[in-house]
Amino acid sequence: MSCIEQMKYKLHLERTTFKDAREYIEKNSDEVYYVDPGYKLFKDYYIIGVPPVAIGVRGTEMLFTYVKPCHGAFVMGIDSTEEITRLRENENEKIKKSLKLGGLKGKADSGPAPTSFADMYKR
């Protein structure tokens, strides 16, 4: 595994919070995708963060949160049309799967809500 810092990158925000990083990405991107922590970028790198983790696309640049231990969160931008294409394909698959399942409705929503803690554990 190589270091992401060896790639050509641009820092947009330094030593910030996850919330501020997400807001920056949302405001400064043409497209925004939300992924789960652990989403894999560039074959070797895993996104760390507090859900929802935003990944932005601006032209050929991908904006994402990068966490450096003992230094905090950074918003980093790297030019990669290949990774942007992969992100779009993965997110389109998720959208298609959710539509096949009936949108946001799922099995967990069926049935009445529990009225007490004891009722929650009966299921």
JOFENGI-V702265 format. One record per pair of residues at least 12 apart in sequence whose ideal C-beta (glycine too) atoms are under 6 Angstrom apart, sorted by the first residue. I is the first residue (numbers start at 0). J is the second residue. D is the distance in Angstrom with one decimal. If there is no record, write none. Layout:
# JOFENGI-V702265
i	j	d
I	J	D
I	J	D
This chain:
# JOFENGI-V702265
i	j	d
0	43	4.7
3	44	5.3
6	77	5.8
8	75	5.1
8	77	4.9
9	76	4.5
10	73	5.7
11	74	4.2
11	76	5.8
12	74	4.1
13	73	5.5
14	71	4.3
15	72	5.4
17	48	5.1
17	49	4.4
17	72	5.7
20	64	4.5
20	72	5.2
20	74	5.0
21	53	4.6
23	74	5.3
24	53	4.3
24	55	4.1
24	62	5.0
25	53	5.9
28	55	2.8
28	56	5.9
28	57	5.1
28	62	5.7
29	56	5.9
29	57	5.3
30	56	4.2
31	53	5.5
31	55	5.2
32	54	4.9
32	86	5.8
32	90	5.1
33	51	4.0
33	53	5.9
34	52	5.3
34	54	5.9
36	48	5.4
36	52	5.8
47	66	4.5
48	64	5.1
56	83	5.3
59	78	4.9
59	80	5.3
60	76	4.7
60	78	5.3
61	77	5.7
61	79	5.7
61	82	5.7
61	83	5.6
62	76	4.9
